[in-house]
Amino acid sequence: MSIRAQVAELGFAIVDEGVGAGETDAVIRDTKPFEPCLLAAGRGGIRNVLHLSPRLRRLVNHPSVRDVVAAGLGPSAFAVRGVLFDKHSGANWKVPWHQDLTICVRRRLPTLGYGPWSEKAGIPHVQPPRQVLEEMLTVRIHLDECGSSNGPVRVIPGSHRSGRLSDAAIAAVTRSGETVTCTVRRGGLLVMRPLLVHASSAATAPDRRRVLHLDFASSTLADGLEWSEQWHCVA
C-alpha cells in the first residue's frame, strides 16, 4: 500500500527512509543553542522553531518530507507550524488520547465556525472547522531512535474518518479500536492526519527522543484569517 493510501485509510504512515544520518547529525548540531531550554526540567518543546533555525526550515523542503506532503495534500502545500520536542528524563511527559484540533493564526479575528480561542507562546490558536483539519497533514521527523521504551506515539487506525470527536466518543474509540505503537527509526518520519486519535506514554528509558513536529496545510482560511506562518514546499 502506498503512503498516500495508508494515510487516507489508516490516518498515519511510517517512513523509515526519511532524513539521512548526516543531515540528522547536522540538525542536532544546529539545535545545540536550544538545549538549555529543551533540557530545562518540565520544558518539553520549543514552539515557532522554524523562525529560529534555517536548517530546520530547510527540512520543510527535504525530498522525503516534500514527497509525502505532496502525496497527501498536493504540490501547493505549505508548512504552518514547527515545534521541536525533546522527551528526556527531565521532561518526560505523557499525553492522553486526543485529536489535534487547534491551528496557529496571525491575529485573533472572531470568525463564524472558528473557536474556542487560546494563546501559546504569544501566538493566537483557534479550533477551525472540520474541513480545515481534514486538509492538513503532520510530519514528525525523528532525530533520535524511538523504540517502545521512548514514549512513542500510539494511534487508533482509521479514527480520523469520524471527524471531530467528543471526549466520550474518544474514550469509546480507544476502548473498542485497535491500538498501534508507532516506533520510528532515527531519521524516519511519522505522517499523521490531525484528526487521528493518538496518545503517548512517558518514556521508560532515559534516552532522548527529539522530534521536529511539522504541520502542513494547502488551503486559505475564512474571512481574513491568516496562518501565522507559511513555509512553502518548493521542488
Long-range contacts (C-beta under 8 A, 24 or more apart in sequence): 2-71, 3-67, 3-68, 3-71, 3-72, 3-191, 4-71, 4-72, 7-68, 7-71, 7-72, 7-137, 7-191, 7-192, 7-193, 9-158, 10-157, 10-158, 11-155, 11-157, 11-158, 11-159, 11-160, 11-161, 11-192, 11-193, 11-195, 11-196, 12-155, 12-157, 12-180, 12-182, 12-190, 12-191, 12-192, 12-193, 12-196, 13-68, 13-190, 13-191, 14-182, 14-184, 14-188, 14-189, 14-190, 14-191, 15-64, 15-68, 15-188, 15-189, 15-190, 15-191, 16-184, 16-185, 16-188, 17-64, 17-187, 17-188, 18-62, 18-64, 18-65, 18-141, 18-142, 18-187, 18-188, 18-189, 19-59, 19-62, 19-64, 19-65, 19-141, 19-187, 19-189, 20-187, 21-186, 21-187, 23-62, 23-187, 24-143, 24-186, 24-187, 26-55, 27-55, 27-56, 27-59, 27-143, 27-212, 28-143, 28-210, 30-55, 30-56, 31-56, 31-84, 31-210, 34-84, 38-84, 38-86, 38-91, 38-210, 39-86, 39-88, 39-90, 39-91, 40-90, 40-91, 41-90, 41-91, 42-90, 42-91, 43-91, 44-85, 44-86, 44-87, 44-91, 44-93, 45-83, 45-84, 45-85, 45-86, 45-213, 46-83, 46-84, 47-81, 47-83, 47-120, 47-121, 47-123, 48-82, 48-121, 48-123, 48-229, 49-82, 49-83, 49-84, 49-212, 50-79, 50-81, 50-82, 50-229, 50-231, 51-229, 56-82, 56-84, 56-212, 57-82, 57-231, 59-141, 59-212, 59-214, 60-214, 60-231, 60-232, 60-233, 61-233, 61-234, 64-189, 65-139, 65-141, 65-189, 65-214, 65-233, 66-233, 66-235, 68-137, 68-139, 68-189, 68-191, 69-137, 69-139, 69-216, 69-233, 70-233, 72-137, 72-191, 72-216, 73-135, 73-136, 73-137, 73-216, 73-217, 73-218, 74-218, 75-233, 75-235, 76-218, 77-137, 77-216, 77-217, 77-218, 77-233, 78-216, 78-217, 78-218, 78-227, 78-230, 78-231, 78-232, 78-233, 79-214, 79-215, 79-216, 79-229, 79-230, 79-231, 79-232, 79-233, 80-104, 80-136, 80-215, 80-216, 80-217, 80-227, 80-228, 80-229, 80-230, 80-231, 81-213, 81-214, 81-215, 81-228, 81-229, 82-212, 82-213, 82-214, 82-215, 82-231, 83-212, 83-213, 84-210, 84-211, 84-212, 84-213, 85-209, 85-210, 85-211, 85-212, 85-213, 86-208, 86-209, 86-210, 86-211, 87-150, 87-151, 87-203, 87-208, 87-209, 87-210, 87-211, 88-203, 88-206, 88-207, 88-208, 88-209, 89-206, 92-151, 92-202, 92-203, 93-151, 93-202, 94-151, 94-199, 94-200, 94-201, 94-202, 95-199, 95-200, 96-199, 97-156, 97-170, 97-171, 97-173, 97-174, 97-197, 97-198, 97-199, 98-170, 98-197, 98-198, 98-199, 99-164, 99-165, 99-170, 99-194, 99-195, 99-196, 99-197, 99-198, 100-133, 100-138, 100-194, 100-195, 100-215, 101-127, 101-133, 101-164, 101-194, 102-126, 102-127, 103-127, 103-128, 103-132, 103-133, 103-136, 103-215, 103-217, 103-227, 104-227, 104-228, 104-229, 105-221, 105-225, 105-226, 105-227, 105-228, 106-225, 106-226, 106-227, 106-228, 107-226, 109-223, 109-224, 109-225, 111-221, 111-222, 111-223, 111-224, 111-225, 112-222, 112-223, 113-222, 114-222, 114-225, 123-228, 124-228, 126-225, 128-221, 129-222, 130-163, 130-164, 130-195, 132-217, 132-219, 132-221, 133-164, 133-193, 133-194, 133-195, 134-193, 134-195, 135-217, 135-218, 135-219, 136-193, 136-194, 136-215, 136-216, 136-217, 136-218, 137-191, 137-192, 137-193, 137-194, 137-215, 137-216, 138-191, 138-192, 138-193, 138-194, 138-213, 138-214, 138-215, 138-216, 139-189, 139-190, 139-191, 139-214, 139-216, 140-184, 140-189, 140-190, 140-191, 140-192, 140-211, 140-212, 140-213, 140-214, 141-187, 141-189, 141-211, 141-212, 141-214, 142-184, 142-185, 142-186, 142-187, 142-188, 142-189, 142-190, 142-209, 142-210, 142-211, 143-186, 143-187, 143-210, 143-211, 143-212, 144-186, 144-207, 144-208, 144-209, 144-210, 144-211, 145-184, 145-185, 145-186, 145-207, 146-182, 146-183, 146-184, 146-185, 146-209, 146-211, 147-183, 147-205, 148-181, 148-183, 149-203, 149-204, 149-205, 149-207, 150-203, 150-205, 150-207, 150-209, 151-200, 151-201, 151-202, 151-203, 151-204, 151-209, 152-181, 152-182, 152-183, 152-184, 152-200, 152-209, 153-181, 153-182, 153-190, 153-192, 153-198, 153-199, 153-200, 154-179, 154-180, 154-181, 154-182, 154-198, 154-199, 154-200, 154-201, 155-179, 155-180, 155-182, 155-192, 155-196, 155-197, 155-198, 156-180, 156-196, 156-197, 156-198, 159-195, 159-196, 159-197, 160-193, 160-194, 160-195, 160-196, 160-197, 162-195, 163-195, 164-195, 165-197, 170-197, 173-197, 174-199
